[in-house]
Amino acid sequence: MKIREYLSHDADTIERIKATATFTPERGTSVKDRTQGLPPFEETIVQDIVRRWYGSDEEGRTRPSIAQIQLSSRCHHGLCLSLPDAGDTNRATSLDPRIFPPLLDSLLRLKVKWIDFSGGGEPTSHPEFGEFAQACAESGLGIGLLSDAAWSVGKMGDLVVEACSFVRVNLDACNQQVCDRLHRIGACEFEKVLRNVEKMVRQREKRKSHLVLGAETNLTQANMNFTEEIAALARDLGLDYIRFRAGQTGPDSLLPEQRERAEALLRELSAESHPFPVYHQIRLSSSARGCRISHFQLVVDPSGNLHACSAYGRRPDIRPFGNIFSRPADELWLCSEHLKTIRKPDESPCTVSDCRWHLCNHLLPDSQTGTTS
């Protein structure tokens, strides 16, 4: 299946499309220029982080730009192949709702600007998700959500459109059969997901909302041959972009030669899909430096533990630096244990190259002098 007649225009129309497309922009020297080419949510966060880098105090302490709050370790579809630690019974399955109000107060004192409801499991499966999202929005915080969009609550889509600034929908398949292959149990309710996405698109248009709606696809051996169909589906649903990623973990993760093939297919697809943006992070990348994002990111897991790295599950050397049940998050951010935690990744390169921030690290200066790597 080809991108359905998407470029079937006359020569003048094609030239106008190419003139306005920003899919492969020129990289300049400003913060805006250097972050173009990243997916919209990551671009916005990194722009804010680059600006905050110059606001560090003499001791190197920074304020977090984004708090990733992992509300649940469950998903609507049961136990998914892509969920690390899904079978860990020592972890809480959902964040205690009693701790959220003081957590939010702490984040506001830290001058956090963005809340990212993602990681672990499905955020909207938490029974208090609606109240949490509304409280964040009413406090003036921007909200990013990564969701499987498989909710059954009729008003959930309306709430998401009203409260969120960025929504990324997991769209790993183009039909029910491919969807079922990606999960350990059947009945993935693929049609329900599509209906919920279509409803969000309609509600966004009705409200004249500035919400950015995108798709995120985790490529595996089960779906790597359907990239074109998945991209076409995302565009036809009315989404703003799609991003393809390839994880390093999982029994069906891509082999090196498959990564190379997927990278080539996505480059070709990107060139053909103007002006619908197709982003991709497939090949394993390397870095000669430690993580800079950890200086500006606070991660809260469902048990209330605080982490400096969103990929903490695959970084056994990075331990939690506190728990919000014992001490407020703003105090923990400023404690010596946190300072040691964020300095440790700077001593050696990060090896978790499927982290969505991994490729953003080179955009941050090595020091307050502004030198980038």
Summary of the structure (lengths in Angstrom):
residues: 373
radius of gyration: 20.3
end to end distance: 41.1
largest distance: 65.0
contacts: 1184
relative contact order: 0.14
helix: 39%
strand: 14%
